[in-house]
């Protein structure tokens, strides 16, 4: 049986770069309007664990409020759904999915993702698991999505599109694959963690200090983040599968 000790080693950048590249290979559904949303969410209807990530246009100007969340990514067992939030509001069935405590949404710094999304959308979030927090609580030094993928899955993922413009009218194939991969790999890491004794999957709290900052796109300071906060999102969960 695998133990946590095998994952307490922190891989160097050079060691990670020597690993094979991994990217999502399943169906990707890009949702650019409300009428296509229901069909896309049908692809995730049977899932009880979803990888979740978000993307936004990067903000490089110091002290400037970050741009609104441009893309919400959800990855299940059979498909990845990418939702362009400029054209698709977080309401109805999508909001209900984010609020469902029995459907886990897993990712790195997922509290940041929900907090930033909450600035422009009214919804309640539940069933969130931060993989970085889970790893840190177990005494691991590996916290970022790329390093977690290397440590637990033995692969590396590309971050080349992270700071691209996620608000442009048409996303490139590279952006689409990058976004789907980030959500998918989070789900794969969670499933691997579940096989290893010693991890505690606690619900993420949006008001707690974040384990890992989203780089570049969240260049604002903590004090600025606090000044934006107008209320807390309910992130309690009734079941962590």
HELIX and SHEET records of a PDB file:
HELIX    1   1 UNK A    4  UNK A    7  5                                   4    
HELIX    2   2 UNK A   13  UNK A   17  1                                   5    
HELIX    3   3 UNK A   34  UNK A   36  5                                   3    
HELIX    4   4 UNK A   37  UNK A   42  1                                   6    
HELIX    5   5 UNK A   92  UNK A   99  1                                   8    
HELIX    6   6 UNK A  110  UNK A  118  1                                   9    
HELIX    7   7 UNK A  131  UNK A  137  1                                   7    
HELIX    8   8 UNK A  145  UNK A  153  1                                   9    
HELIX    9   9 UNK A  173  UNK A  194  1                                  22    
HELIX   10  10 UNK A  222  UNK A  228  1                                   7    
SHEET    1   A 2 UNK A  20  UNK A  21  0                                        
SHEET    2   A 2 UNK A 155  UNK A 156  1                                        
SHEET    1   B 6 UNK A  27  UNK A  31  0                                        
SHEET    2   B 6 UNK A  79  UNK A  84  1                                        
SHEET    3   B 6 UNK A  69  UNK A  75 -1                                        
SHEET    4   B 6 UNK A  49  UNK A  56 -1                                        
SHEET    5   B 6 UNK A 104  UNK A 107  1                                        
SHEET    6   B 6 UNK A 128  UNK A 130  1                                        
END                                                                             
